[in-house]
């Protein structure tokens, strides 16, 4: 192999590595998230249906990942809901919190502050009493990480 061919192949390899994250589908989940979902919920991400009845309120851009305010609320009647989980896809440990709900809660609502290590999807997953899972997803861009 001559010098020109080596330089050309090297350039192609560098461009390929640089573009590879951009070529992944937006719904691609990290292996850590899949492992955490299997461990805590017993289901895969593909088995969870995204619905409009769950709303996540969070900043589009968080200046610091150390303190990101989020609110999760749902129009689903609380007597149909069993459990609520919050996951952050790219955190070292994706599971953030979970909450068991009863009709005494009055409605599906959770407001808290979370830590995020980097720009990632925040997922609110609800288990319904019929055994099905539904979720909402919101991407939060983090300018300074907080989980490092």
N, C-alpha and C positions, 0 to 999 in steps of 0.2 A: 504494500500500500504506500503510495507516495504522499507527500506532505499536503498537497491540495485536497486529496480525497479524505485524508484524516481530518483536516480543518472543516471541510464541508459536512462530514458525518458528525463531528463534534457540535457544530452549529445546529444541525437538525435535532440532535439529542437534547441540547439545552432548551431550544424552543419547545420541544415536546414535553419536557419536564415542567417548564414554566406554564404551559397551557393546560396541563392535565387536571388541576383542580377546577378550572373554568369549564371543562368539558363534562364534568360529572353532573348528573341530573340534580335539580334543586331538591327533590324529595329523597335523595340518597341519604341514608342514615349512617351514623358511625357504628362500628362494631360494638363499642361500649354501650351505646344506647340500646341496641338490640339485646345485648346480654342483660342489661338492667331491666328492660321490659319483660324478658323471659323470667328473670328471677323474682320480680315483684308482682307482675300481673299474670304471668303464665301465657302470654300471647306475643305474637310478632307484630311489628309496626304495620305490616300489610293487612292485618286482620282488624285494624282500628279504622273506623269510618270517620272522615272529616265532615263536620256539620256546621251550619250557620247559627244554630241555637246557643253556641258557646262563644263568648266574647272575651278576648284577652286585651286588656288595656295596659300598654307599656310604652316607654319612649322608643321612637324609631332609632334614635342615636343616644346612647348613654355615655356621658363623659367619663364615668368611672364604672368599671365592672364590679367594684366592691360594694355598691349600694344601688341596685336597680329596682325601682318600685314597679310592681305588677298588680293588676287586679283581674280576677277571673269571675265572671258572672254568667248565668245561663237562664234561658227562658224555659228550660225543661223543669217541670214540676218536681220539687224536692222529694215528694213521696215516690217518684220513679227512680231516684238516684240513690246509689249505694255508697260510692267512693269517688274521691277526686284526687288526682295526682298531678304534680308539676314536675316536668323534666326539662333540662337544658341540654341539647344534643351534644355540644362539644366540651362540656365541663369534664374535669377528670372523673367525677362521679356524677352522671347525668341526673339521678334522682335528687330532687330538691326537697319536696315535702309531700305528704299525703294527708287526707282528711276524710274521716268517716262521717257521712251525713245522715241525719234522721229528719222526719217531718218537723221535729221541734226546732230545727234550724230556720224554718220559715221559707228560705230560698237558697239557691246555690250561689254563694258569694264568698270570695276569699280575697283579701288584700294584704300584701306583705312586701317585703324587700328581699331580694335575692342577690347572690354573688354570681358573676359570670366571668369566666377566664378569657373569653374572646367572643367575637361576633358569632352568633349562633341562633338557631330556632329555639323558642320557648314553646313548650307544648303543655296544654291542659287536657288531661285525659279523664273522662268520666266513665265509671262502670255503672250501667243501669241495672235495675233489679231483675230484668229478664236475662242477664248474663252477657249482654252485648257491650261493646266499648265504643265511645265516640270521642272526638277530640277537636281542638282548635289549635292552630299554629300561628306564631308571629315571630318574624325575624327581628332581632335587636342587634344593632351595630354597636360594638363597644370600642371606644377609642383608647382606653387604658384598662388593662386586665385587672381583675380582682381576685382570681382563684389561683394565683401562681405560687 
